[in-house]
């Protein structure tokens, strides 16, 4: 398979070794369907052995793995594997190889065949002892080939000890070794306890002929024992199958009988249920008929009472009709009088309402004129108020201009005074300078003092004039403002009075209009009321006529229904009598059917008891037959040649 080749090459590359071409070709030619991998006569290196071990450890188990004449070293000895057959002939395996094979046999439970010819396992006693211990612990190996392995009598003793405990090996080939007399006797003694070995090849081992014959007899005895055991096992299997078939058949018969009994029980229960249901249905039908008959009787009595009541009602209705006609005439006359009186009252009320409406309209016109006059006065007052406001703004503007002029004049006076002071100071400085030069006299200082006094007087006069102008302007402005505020207050009061008067006049006009509307609506309502009363009177007359007609028709229909119910009741009485007769017949038939069913049930119960007794008897017979068969098999086994041989031993 190509996959085996690729995996082998990959494992060799991982181990740092080149893959062997011959091994790679055999792996690629390997047929997975046949399950045999043949690597015989290939010189396998240590790296190839390790790579093959890892490759085959993870692969599917092979039917046979041939590694003969491969020159395997001690390090390349086989490890744990799951393959069914291993061939290691001609590999010169020695002590370590024998130990590895012993460990393999102790751990592995799947190898069925192991070929180890042309090796040197017997030369190393300790290694071959490990191999025999593994064979002793193994219970899966069936064929072992140890030809040409230089096994001596001690190795044969080890093999004999292993074979005494091994229960799976069937074929052992020990040809061309050095077993000798002692080894042959050891192998012969192990065959007394080993009953599974069927073939043992001892040619070329210097074993005496009598021992070989004894070995052949023991092997023949093992084969005969195996054949007898297989035949006995086959017979036991056949007999057990027959017993099981008989048990199955009896169980089947018993189950069929139980099914038939269950079916009969179910059928009986079903018939009882059906009969009970039928009886209950008949009882219900009878009760229903009784209830129908009772209801018809009560209905007949009720109809007779209703007929009497209807006749009484007809007489009462006739009297009531006459009384209602008289009452209708009286009511009609009263309605006519009331209608005339209401018409007269409505006409008077309408005249009064029209007079009130005309007076209210005139009053409304007067109020409208007064409102217009008040609106004109209000408009004039608003114009006057606007004019006063305009004058107030003009006066305030004029006062502001005057104040600004006074401030400007004061500023000019201040600047002029300041200029004069500066001139005087400059003049004084010049005079001082001149005085230092010309020795000024007392006259200059006098003149300077006079100039300063004049400047101070002028400044005081200017300030007094400014204060007087400011106070005068403030007084004038305050007086004008007070006058204007008083005028404005009077104007607003007059305006508010005019507005209040106008609102009152409007409210009066609205009230007059509302009253006029209410009076007109009341007049319309009276008219509609008169129309409705007239219509009610007409409808009542029509209803009385229709009620009389309906009463007459109902009386006629009730009389017809009562007559039909009398006829129906007569027919129902006849049906009730027929049903009572039919019910009596059905009840008698049902009693007879119940008696028949009870008899059948008792017969079925008796049959069921008989069948149960028969089933218990059959079971006892089957138990006795099984015990007889077991005793016969045991007697047969004890009386066979195998039994006699075991007794001689």
C-alpha positions in Angstrom: 0.0 0.0 0.0 1.3 3.5 -0.9 0.3 4.8 2.5 2.6 2.2 4.3 5.5 3.3 2.0 5.0 7.0 2.7 4.7 6.4 6.5 7.8 4.3 6.5 9.8 7.0 4.6 8.5 9.7 7.0 9.5 7.7 10.1 13.0 6.9 8.7 13.5 10.6 7.9 12.4 11.5 11.4 14.9 9.1 12.8 17.6 10.6 10.6 18.2 7.4 8.5 17.6 6.7 4.8 14.8 4.2 4.1 15.8 0.8 2.6 14.6 0.5 -1.0 13.8 -3.2 -0.8 11.7 -2.7 2.3 10.0 0.3 0.8 9.2 -1.7 -2.3 7.7 -4.6 -0.3 5.6 -2.1 1.8 4.3 -0.5 -1.4 3.5 -4.0 -2.9 1.7 -5.1 0.3 -1.9 -6.2 -0.3 -4.1 -5.0 2.6 -6.9 -7.3 1.6 -4.8 -10.5 2.0 -3.4 -9.3 5.3 0.2 -10.7 4.9 3.4 -8.6 4.9 6.4 -10.5 3.7 9.8 -9.0 4.5 11.7 -12.3 4.5 15.4 -12.4 3.4 15.7 -8.6 3.9 18.7 -7.3 5.8 17.0 -4.9 8.2 19.0 -2.3 10.0 18.3 -1.1 13.6 16.7 2.2 12.3 14.5 0.2 9.9 13.4 -2.1 12.7 12.5 0.8 15.0 10.6 2.5 12.1 8.7 -0.7 11.2 7.9 -1.2 14.9 6.3 2.2 15.2 4.6 1.8 11.8 3.0 -1.6 12.5 2.1 -0.6 16.1 -0.4 2.0 14.8 -1.6 0.0 11.8 -4.4 -2.5 11.5 -3.5 -6.1 12.7 -2.0 -8.4 10.0 -2.9 -12.0 9.4 0.9 -12.8 9.1 4.2 -10.9 9.4 7.2 -12.7 7.8 10.6 -11.5 9.1 12.6 -14.7 8.3 16.3 -14.5 7.5 16.4 -10.8 8.1 19.5 -10.8 10.3 17.7 -9.1 13.3 20.1 -8.2 16.1 19.3 -8.3 19.8 18.2 -4.6 19.7 15.9 -5.3 16.8 13.9 -8.0 18.6 10.1 -7.8 18.3 8.1 -5.5 20.6 4.4 -5.5 21.5 2.2 -6.2 18.5 -1.4 -7.1 17.7 -0.7 -9.2 14.5 -2.1 -12.8 14.3 1.0 -14.6 12.9 4.8 -13.9 13.3 7.6 -15.6 11.4 11.1 -15.0 12.7 13.0 -18.0 11.3 16.7 -17.7 10.6 17.4 -14.5 12.6 19.9 -16.0 15.1 17.9 -14.7 18.1 19.6 -15.4 21.4 19.3 -14.4 25.1 17.8 -10.9 24.7 15.6 -12.0 21.8 14.3 -14.9 23.9 13.5 -12.5 26.8 11.7 -10.1 24.4 9.7 -13.0 23.0 8.8 -14.1 26.5 7.6 -10.6 27.4 5.7 -10.5 24.1 3.9 -13.7 24.9 3.1 -12.6 28.5 1.5 -9.3 27.3 0.0 -10.2 24.0 -3.4 -11.9 23.7 -3.9 -11.9 19.9 -1.0 -13.9 18.4 -2.1 -17.3 17.2 1.0 -18.5 15.4 4.8 -18.0 16.1 7.6 -19.4 13.9 11.1 -19.3 15.5 13.1 -22.0 13.5 16.8 -21.7 12.8 17.5 -19.5 15.8 19.7 -20.1 18.9 17.1 -19.7 21.7 18.2 -22.9 23.6 21.8 -22.0 24.0 21.0 -19.4 26.6 19.2 -21.0 29.5 18.2 -17.8 31.3 16.7 -16.2 28.2 14.9 -19.5 27.2 13.5 -19.7 30.8 12.0 -16.2 30.3 10.5 -17.4 27.0 9.0 -20.4 28.7 7.5 -18.3 31.5 5.8 -16.1 28.8 4.5 -19.2 27.1 3.2 -20.4 30.5 1.3 -17.2 31.0 -0.1 -17.0 27.4 -3.6 -18.4 26.7 -3.9 -17.3 23.0 -1.0 -19.0 21.1 -2.1 -22.1 19.1 1.0 -23.0 16.9 4.7 -22.7 18.0 7.6 -23.7 15.7 11.0 -24.2 17.6 12.9 -26.2 15.0 16.7 -26.0 15.0 17.0 -23.9 18.2 19.6 -26.0 20.0 17.2 -26.8 22.9 18.7 -29.4 25.3 17.0 -31.5 28.0 16.9 -28.5 30.5 15.1 -26.4 27.9 12.7 -29.3 27.3 12.1 -29.4 31.1 11.3 -25.7 31.1 8.9 -26.2 28.1 7.2 -29.1 29.9 6.6 -26.9 33.0 5.1 -24.2 30.7 2.9 -26.7 28.9 1.5 -28.1 32.1 -0.1 -24.6 32.7 -0.8 -23.6 29.1 -4.4 -24.3 27.9 -4.3 -22.9 24.4 -1.3 -24.4 22.5 -2.4 -27.1 20.0 0.7 -27.7 17.8 4.4 -27.7 18.9 7.3 -28.4 16.5 10.6 -29.3 18.3 12.4 -31.2 15.5 16.2 -31.1 15.1 17.1 -30.1 18.7 19.0 -31.9 21.5 16.2 -32.9 23.8 17.4 -36.4 24.5 15.9 -39.0 26.9 15.4 -36.7 29.9 13.7 -34.0 27.8 11.4 -36.6 26.2 10.4 -38.0 29.6 9.7 -34.4 30.8 7.5 -33.7 27.8 5.7 -37.0 28.2 5.0 -36.3 31.9 3.5 -32.8 31.0 1.1 -34.5 28.6 -0.7 -36.1 31.5 -1.9 -32.7 32.7 -2.0 -30.9 29.3 -5.2 -31.9 27.5 -5.1 -29.3 24.7 -1.9 -30.2 22.8 -2.8 -32.3 19.7 0.4 -32.5 17.8 4.1 -32.6 19.0 7.0 -33.2 16.6 10.1 -34.7 18.2 12.1 -36.1 15.2 15.9 -35.6 15.2 16.1 -35.2 19.0 17.7 -38.5 20.1 14.5 -39.5 21.9 13.9 -43.3 22.4 11.2 -45.0 20.4 9.1 -46.1 23.4 8.9 -42.5 24.6 7.9 -41.3 21.1 5.2 -44.0 21.1 4.0 -43.0 24.5 3.9 -39.4 23.4 1.9 -40.4 20.3 -0.5 -42.3 22.4 -1.0 -39.4 24.8 -1.5 -37.1 21.8 -4.0 -39.6 20.3 -5.7 -39.8 23.7 -5.9 -35.9 23.7 -7.4 -36.0 20.2 -9.9 -38.7 21.1 -10.8 -36.8 24.2 -11.3 -33.6 22.2 -13.4 -35.5 19.7 -15.5 -37.1 22.5 -15.9 -33.8 24.3 -16.9 -32.1 21.0 -19.4 -34.9 20.2 -20.8 -34.8 23.8 -21.0 -31.0 23.6 -22.8 -31.3 20.3 -25.3 -33.8 21.7 -25.8 -31.7 24.8 -26.4 -28.7 22.6 -28.9 -30.7 20.5 -30.7 -32.0 23.5 -30.7 -28.5 25.1 -32.1 -27.2 21.8 -34.8 -29.9 21.8 -35.6 -29.2 25.5 -35.8 -25.5 24.7 -38.0 -26.2 21.6 -40.3 -28.4 23.7 -40.4 -25.7 26.4 -41.1 -23.1 23.8 -43.8 -25.3 22.3 -45.4 -26.0 25.7 -45.1 -22.3 26.6 -46.7 -21.4 23.3 -49.5 -23.9 23.8 -50.0 -22.5 27.3 -49.9 -18.9 26.1 -52.4 -19.9 23.4 -54.6 -21.5 25.9 -54.2 -18.4 28.2 -55.0 -16.2 25.3 -58.2 -18.2 24.5 -59.2 -18.0 28.1 -58.5 -14.3 28.2 -60.5 -13.9 25.0 -63.4 -15.8 26.4 -63.2 -13.8 29.6 -63.1 -10.6 27.5 -66.0 -11.8 25.4 -67.9 -12.7 28.5 -67.1 -9.3 30.0 -68.1 -7.6 26.8 -71.3 -9.5 26.6 -72.1 -8.7 30.2 -71.3 -5.0 29.5 -73.5 -5.1 26.4 -76.3 -6.8 28.3 -75.9 -4.4 31.2 -75.8 -1.5 28.7 -78.9 -2.9 26.9 -80.7 -3.3 30.3 -79.7 0.3 31.3 -80.9 1.6 27.9 -84.2 -0.2 28.3 -84.5 1.0 31.8 -83.7 4.6 30.6 -86.2 4.2 27.8 -88.8 3.0 30.2 -88.1 5.8 32.6 -88.2 8.3 29.7 -91.5 6.9 28.6 -92.8 7.2 32.2 -91.6 10.7 32.4 -93.1 11.5 29.0 -96.4 10.0 30.1 -96.3 12.0 33.3 -95.4 15.2 31.5 -98.2 14.6 29.0 -100.7 14.1 31.9 -99.5 17.3 33.5 -99.6 19.0 30.2 -103.2 17.8 29.6 -104.2 19.1 33.0 -102.4 22.4 32.3 -104.1 22.7 28.9 -107.5 22.1 30.4 -106.8 24.7 33.1 -105.4 27.0 30.4 -108.6 26.4 28.3 -110.7 27.4 31.3 -108.6 30.4 32.0 -108.7 31.4 28.3 -112.5 31.2 28.3 -112.5 33.3 31.5 -110.0 35.7 29.9 -112.2 36.0 26.8 -115.1 37.1 29.0 -112.9 39.5 31.0 -111.5 40.9 27.8 -114.9 41.5 26.4 -115.9 43.4 29.5 -112.5 45.2 29.4 -113.1 46.2 25.8 -116.4 47.8 26.5 -114.9 49.7 29.5 -111.9 50.8 27.4 -114.2 52.1 24.7 -116.1 54.2 27.2 -112.8 55.4 28.8 -111.4 56.2 25.4 -114.4 58.4 24.6 -113.9 60.2 27.9 -110.2 60.6 27.4 -110.7 61.9 23.9 -113.1 64.6 25.1 -110.7 65.5 27.9 -107.8 65.7 25.4 -109.9 68.0 23.1 -110.7 70.3 26.0 -107.1 70.3 27.2 -105.9 71.0 23.7 -108.2 74.0 23.2 -107.2 75.3 26.6 -103.5 74.9 25.8 -104.0 76.6 22.4 -105.6 79.6 24.1 -102.9 79.7 26.7 -100.2 79.5 24.1 -101.8 82.3 22.0 -101.9 84.5 25.1 -98.3 83.6 26.0 -97.2 84.3 22.5 -98.8 87.8 22.5 -97.1 88.6 25.8 -93.8 87.3 24.5 -94.1 89.4 21.3 -94.8 92.5 23.4 -91.8 91.8 25.6 -89.7 91.2 22.5 -90.6 94.6 21.0 -90.0 96.4 24.3 -86.6 94.6 24.6 -85.7 95.5 21.0 -86.5 99.2 21.6 -84.5 99.1 24.8 -81.7 97.5 22.9 -81.7 100.3 20.4 -81.5 102.9 23.1 -78.6 101.1 24.8 -76.8 100.8 21.5 -77.1 104.6 21.0 -75.8 105.2 24.5 -72.9 102.9 23.8 -72.1 104.7 20.6 -72.2 108.0 22.5 -69.9 106.7 25.2 -67.5 105.3 22.6 -67.3 108.8 21.0 -66.6 110.3 24.4 -64.0 107.7 25.2 -62.4 108.4 21.8 -62.3 112.2 22.6 -60.8 111.6 26.0 -58.2 109.3 24.4 -57.3 112.1 22.0 -57.0 114.5 24.9 -54.9 112.1 26.8 -52.6 111.6 23.8 -52.3 115.4 23.5 -51.4 115.7 27.2 -48.8 113.0 26.9 -47.4 114.9 23.9 -47.2 118.1 25.9 -45.6 116.3 28.8 -42.9 114.9 26.5 -42.3 118.4 24.9 -41.9 120.0 28.3 -39.6 117.3 29.6 -37.5 117.7 26.4 -37.5 121.6 26.9 -36.4 121.2 30.5 -33.7 118.8 29.5 -32.4 121.3 26.9 -32.4 124.1 29.5 -30.5 121.9 31.9 -28.0 121.1 29.2 -27.6 124.8 28.3 -27.1 125.7 32.0 -24.5 123.0 32.4 -22.8 124.1 29.2 -22.8 127.7 30.5 -21.4 126.5 33.8 -18.7 124.6 32.0 -17.7 127.7 30.0 -17.6 129.8 33.2 -15.4 127.1 34.8 -13.1 127.1 31.8 -13.0 130.9 31.6 -12.2 131.1 35.4 -9.6 128.4 35.0 -8.1 130.4 32.1 -8.1 133.5 34.1 -6.4 131.8 37.0 -3.8 130.4 34.7 -3.2 133.9 33.2 -2.9 135.4 36.6 -0.5 132.7 37.7 1.6 133.2 34.6 1.5 137.0 35.1 2.5 136.5 38.7 5.4 134.3 37.7 6.5 136.9 35.2 6.2 139.6 37.8 8.1 137.5 40.2 10.8 137.1 37.6 10.7 140.8 36.9 10.8 141.5 40.6 13.9 139.6 41.0 15.3 141.6 38.2 13.9 145.1 39.0 13.1 144.9 42.7 9.2 145.2 42.5 7.3 147.1 45.0 4.2 146.8 47.1 1.9 147.9 44.3 2.2 144.7 42.4 1.1 142.5 45.3 -1.9 144.8 45.9 -2.9 144.5 42.3 -2.5 140.7 42.5 -4.8 140.5 45.5 -7.4 142.7 43.9 -7.5 140.4 40.8 -7.8 137.3 43.0 -10.7 138.9 45.0 -12.5 139.9 41.8 -12.1 136.4 40.4 -13.5 134.8 43.6 -16.5 137.2 43.6 -17.2 136.4 40.0 -17.0 132.7 40.7 -19.4 132.9 43.6 -21.9 134.9 41.6 -21.8 132.4 38.8 -22.3 129.5 41.1 -25.3 131.3 42.8 -26.8 132.0 39.4 -26.4 128.4 38.4 -28.0 127.1 41.6 -31.0 129.5 41.2 -31.4 128.4 37.6 -31.4 124.7 38.6 -33.8 125.2 41.4 -36.2 127.2 39.2 -36.1 124.6 36.5 -36.7 121.8 38.9 -39.7 123.6 40.4 -41.2 124.4 37.1 -40.7 120.8 35.9 -42.2 119.4 39.1 -45.3 121.6 38.9 -45.9 120.8 35.3 -45.4 117.1 36.0 -47.9 117.2 38.9 -50.4 119.1 36.8 -50.1 116.6 33.9 -50.3 113.6 36.3 -53.5 115.0 37.8 -55.0 115.6 34.4 -53.9 112.1 33.3 -55.5 110.6 36.4 -58.8 112.4 35.7 -58.8 111.3 32.1 -58.2 107.6 33.0 -61.0 107.7 35.6 -63.4 109.1 33.1 -62.3 106.5 30.6 -62.8 103.6 33.0 -66.3 104.9 33.9 -67.2 105.1 30.3 -65.9 101.6 29.7 -67.8 100.2 32.7 -71.0 101.9 31.5 -70.5 100.5 28.0 -70.0 97.0 29.4 -73.1 97.2 31.5 -75.1 98.4 28.4 -73.7 95.5 26.4 -74.6 93.0 29.2 -78.1 94.4 29.3 -78.5 94.0 25.5 -77.2 90.4 25.7 -79.6 89.6 28.5 -82.5 91.0 26.5 -81.5 89.0 23.4 -81.2 85.8 25.4 -84.6 86.4 27.0 -86.1 86.9 23.5 -84.4 83.7 22.2 -85.7 81.7 25.2 -89.2 83.0 24.7 -89.1 82.0 21.0 -87.8 78.6 21.9 -90.5 78.1 24.5 -93.2 79.0 22.0 -91.7 76.5 19.5 -91.6 73.9 22.2 -95.3 74.4 23.1 -96.2 74.0 19.4 -94.2 70.7 19.2 -95.8 69.5 22.4 -99.3 70.1 20.9 -98.3 68.1 17.8 -96.9 65.3 19.9 -100.0 65.1 22.1 -102.1 64.8 19.0 -99.9 62.1 17.5 -100.0 60.2 20.9 -103.8 60.3 20.9 -103.9 58.9 17.3 -101.4 56.1 18.1 -103.2 55.0 21.3 -106.4 54.6 19.4 -104.6 52.5 16.7 -102.9 50.4 19.4 -106.3 49.7 21.1 -107.8 48.5 17.9 -104.7 46.2 17.1 -104.7 44.8 20.6 -108.4 43.8 20.3 -107.7 42.1 17.0 -104.6 40.2 18.4 -106.6 39.0 21.4 -109.3 37.6 19.2 -106.7 35.8 17.0 -104.8 34.4 20.1 -108.0 33.0 21.5 -108.9 31.3 18.3 -105.3 29.8 18.0 -105.3 28.6 21.6 -108.6 26.8 21.1 -107.2 25.0 18.0 -104.0 24.1 19.9 -106.0 22.6 22.7 -108.0 20.5 20.4 -104.8 19.2 18.7 -103.2 18.4 22.0 -106.2 16.4 23.0 -105.9 14.2 20.0 -102.1 13.9 20.5 -102.6 12.8 24.1 -104.9 10.1 23.0 -102.3 8.8 20.6 -99.6 9.0 23.3 -101.7 6.9 25.7 -101.9 4.2 23.1 -98.1 4.3 22.5 -97.3 4.2 26.2 -99.4 1.0 26.5 -97.5 -0.6 23.5 -94.1 0.4 25.0 -95.0 -1.1 28.4 -95.9 -4.4 26.7 -92.6 -4.3 24.7 -90.6 -3.6 27.8 -92.0 -6.6 29.7 -91.1 -8.9 26.8 -87.5 -7.4 26.6 -87.0 -7.9 30.4 -88.0 -11.5 30.2 -85.7 -12.2 27.2 -82.8 -10.4 29.1 -83.3 -12.6 32.2 -83.1 -15.8 30.0 -79.9 -14.4 28.3 -78.3 -13.7 31.6 -79.0 -17.2 32.9 -77.4 -18.7 29.7 -74.3 -16.5 30.0 -73.8 -17.6 33.6 -74.0 -21.2 32.6 -71.4 -20.6 29.9 -69.1 -18.8 32.4 -69.2 -21.7 34.8 -68.3 -24.2 32.0 -65.4 -21.9 30.9 -64.1 -21.8 34.5 -64.2 -25.6 34.7 -62.3 -25.9 31.4 -59.7 -23.3 32.7 -59.1 -25.4 35.9 -58.7 -28.5 33.8 -56.2 -26.8 31.5 -54.2 -25.5 34.4 -54.0 -29.0 35.9 -52.8 -30.3 32.5 -50.2 -27.6 32.2 -48.8 -28.4 35.7 -48.7 -32.1 34.7 -46.8 -31.3 31.5 -44.3 -29.2 33.4 -43.6 -32.0 35.8 -43.1 -34.4 32.9 -40.7 -31.9 31.2 -38.7 -31.6 34.5 -38.5 -35.4 34.8 -37.5 -35.7 31.1 -34.7 -33.1 31.6 -33.4 -34.9 34.7 -33.4 -38.2 32.8 -31.5 -36.6 29.9 -28.9 -35.1 32.3 -28.4 -38.5 34.0 -28.1 -40.2 30.7 -25.4 -37.7 29.5 -23.5 -38.0 32.7 -23.6 -41.8 32.4 -22.5 -41.6 28.8 -19.6 -39.4 29.7 -18.5 -41.6 32.6 -18.8 -44.8 30.5 -16.7 -43.4 27.6 -13.0 -44.3 27.1 -12.1 -40.8 28.4 -13.9 -41.6 31.6 -12.1 -45.0 32.0 -8.7 -43.4 31.3 -9.3 -40.7 33.9 -10.4 -43.4 36.5 -7.2 -45.4 35.8 -5.1 -42.3 36.4 
